[in-house]
């Protein structure tokens, strides 16, 4: 039997969290600070390899910076072809708003049915976590970079708020699962970065840790599935006909940079390489994986 009071509480919490997520997206769409973070991330990525090379955060290739940055003003491109100038303020507001509000509402919904449900503090913490993932995914999809300060401070605060809310409820098993998943997932992605720096960036490692912490608090197995499937889906997209419409494409003939392996090496003309952002797949996978356990 559904409790009307519990249902109203879940709706009110979802609306409140959605408003905060929307405000975060509004800030991201016009913040000069976040724009500077994106440009600094692009500069550091380009410095890793040959001049003009931008590090793909996606895990498929490395492309010229001009291709990755063709979206006009930083932090204003929505989830569209490599950030190629289709700015949409509404998208920046709606995506984090829906992601955070929906997850917070879903997590408190079981209480309306009289079943066990996470506390309001846990739901709020996961709403914040969802907003950070949504913003990171949007930025990565438009610019092929994941700014370190956003993941360091935003992700750190999100993970910290989840940890504190779980500890306050004495949910130590969930907390240990989250920590174990973060270590396992982070080590896996860090090993991938060491082995193939041209295929994955440190931003992906940080985002993988954030996703693993949130999903792993419910199921370590689900966290590892998300971290494993996200690169596979990105790779599948890279070989589909629609890849050129959404990802950055380099048709070859430029220098192929391999940081840490003696600089760049010439590539054969006409060799097509596609850069697909991994961040959106990690974000979507993480959010989708938490919902069944929250219900």
N, C-alpha and C positions, 0 to 999 in steps of 0.2 A: 504494500500500500504506500502510495506516494504522500509524503508530508508536504502540505502547501507551504508551511513556514520554511522547511528545509529547502524546497525548490526555490522560493523567493530569495533565500540566503545565497544559494548557489548562483542565481542569476545576478544578484547585486554584486557579488564578489567578481563574477566574470566581467560585468560591465565596468567596474572600478579598475580592474587590472587591464582591461582592453583600452580604457582611456589613458592609463599610464603608458602602455605600449605604443599607442598612437602618438602621444607627446614625444616619446623617445624617437619614433620614426620622423616626426616633424623636425626635431632637433637635428637628426642625422642628415636630413635633406638639405639643410642650409648651414650647418655648422662649419665655420672655417677651421676649427680645431680638427674635426674629423677629416675634412678635405686635406689638411696638411699631413695627417697621419697616412692617408692614402698615397699622397705624392711621395712622402718619405719612404713608404714601403716599395713603391715603384722604383725609386732611385736606388735603394739598397738591392733590389732584385736585379736591376740592370747592371750594377757594379759587380755582381757575382760572376758574370760571364763576359762575353764579348761586348764591346760598346753597343748600346742600343738594344740589348737583349732584356726582355722582361721575364721574370720568373713566373711560370704558370703555377698557380696554387693547385692546379687540377691534376696533375698527374698524368698527362698524356704527352706533352711536349713543351718546347720553349719557343717563343715567337718574338718577333721584333716588338720593341716597346710601342711603336706607333700603332701597331695592331691592337695591343691591349689597352692603349690609352685613347683610342679614337672616339671615346664617348663624350667629348666636350668637358665641361666643368666637372671636377671630381665630386664624387658622392651624389650625383644627380641622375645617374642612369638606373633605370629599373631593371628587372629581370628580363633583359632583352639582348639581342645579338651582341655579345662582347662589349656592352656599354657604348653602342654606336649612336648616341645622341637622342634616343627616344626617352627623354626625361619625363617623369610622372610623379608629381608630388603626392597624388592620391595613393599611388602604390607604396611609397615609403611610409605613409601613415597606416594604410589598411593592412599590409602584410604583418608587421610586428603586433599590431592591435589584435588582429584575428588570432594569430598564433598564441599570444600570451593569454588573451581572454578566454579563448576556447579551451586551452589546456587547464587553466585555473578552474573554469566552470565544470569541466568534465571530472576533475579530481574531487570536487565537493558534491557532485551529483549523487553518489551512492548514499550520502547522509539523508537525502530526501526520501530514499526508499527504506530507511531504517537499517541499513547495513553499515558495516565498518567502512570508514572513509578517512583519508588523510586529514590532518588538522588544517585549519585556515592558514596557519603560518607556513605549512608545507606547500599548500596550493599557491600561496603568494610567491614563495621562493621559486617554485617551478614556473610560474608565470613570468618572473624576471628572467629565468634561464631561457625560456622560449623566446622572449623578446631579443635577447643577446644573440641567440642562434639565428633568428630571422634577419636581424640587421647584418650579421656577418655573412650570411648567405647572399643577401642582396648586393653587398659591396663586392664580394668575390665574383658574382655572376656578371657584374658590370665592369670590373677593373682587373680581374684575375690576380688580386692580392688580398691578403687578410691582415689588416693592420695590427701590429703587435700590441699597442696600447689598448685597443678595444678588447682584445682577448685577454690581455694581462689583467686589466682593471675590471672591465665589465664581466668577463668570464670568471675572474677570481672572486668578485663579489657575488655572482650568481651561485658558484659552487660553495662559497662560504655560507651564504644564506641557507642553501639546502642542508649543508652539514649542521648548522646551528639548529635549524628547525627539527631535523631528525634527532639530534642529541637532546633537545628539549623534550621530545616525546619518548625518550629512552628507546629509540628504534636503532639499537646498536648493530643489529644484523644488517639492516639496510645500509648503514654507514660503512661497515666493513666491506660489504659487497661493492659499494661505490668506489672505495679506495682501491680495492683489488682490481676492479675493472679499469680504473684510470691508469694504474701502473702497467697492467698487461697491454691495454690498448696503446698507451703512450710509448711503451718499449717497442711494440710492433711497428708503429708508424715511424719512430725514431730510427729503427733499423732500416726501414724502407728509405728514409731520407739519406742515411749514410751510404746505402748501396746505390741509390739512383737519385742524386740531387737534381738532375734535370727533369725528373718526373714528379717530384713532390717538394713542397716547401715547408719550412718550419711553422708557418701559419697553419698548415694542415695538421701538423703534429699537435699544436696547441688546441685547435678546434676539436680534434679527435679526442683529446683528453677531457675537454668540456662535455662532449657528447657522452663519452663513456661514463663520466661521473653521474650524470643525470639518469641515463638509462640503466646503468649498472646498479643504482640504488634499489632497483626493482628486480633486475635479472642480469647477472654477469654474462650469461649466454646470449641474451638479446643484444647486449652492448657489443659483443664480439661479432655477432651477425651483422649489425648495422655497419660497423667499421670495416667488415670484409666486403659487404655488398656495395657500399657507396662507390669505391673505385671501379668495381666491375660494371656498375651501371654507367659511370662516367666514360669508361672505355668503350662500352657498347654504343653510347651516343656518338662517340667520336667517329665510328665507322658507318653511321647511318647517313642517308641522304640529307637529313635536316641539320647535320652538324655544322655546315657552313653558314646556316641561317642563325645559329645561336652562339657558336663558339668562335674563337679567333683562329684564323686559318693562315698558314704560311705555305705558299706554294713552292718553296725551295729556292736554291740558288744563293742563299746567304750563309753566313758562318754559323755552325752549330756549336753552341757553347757547352762545355762540360766542366763546371767549376770543380776545382780540386784535382783535375786530371790533365793539367798542362795547358789550360786555355781552350780556345775554340778550334774546331777542325772544319775544313770546307765540306759542304754537303753537295751531293750531286744535283745538278739543275733539274727542276721539275719534281723533286721529291716533296710530296704533300704531307704536312704535319698539322695536326689540329690540337688546340689547347682548350680543354674543357674544364671549367671550374669544379673543384671537388666540394667546396663549401656548401652549395645548395643541396647536394645529395646527402651530406652528413647532417645538415639541419633537418631536412624533411624526414630522413630515416630516424633520427633521434626523436623527433616529435611524434611520429607515427608509432614508434616502439613503446613509448611511455603510456599512450592512451589505453591500450587493452589492460595493462596492469592497474591503471588508475581506476578503471571501471570495476 
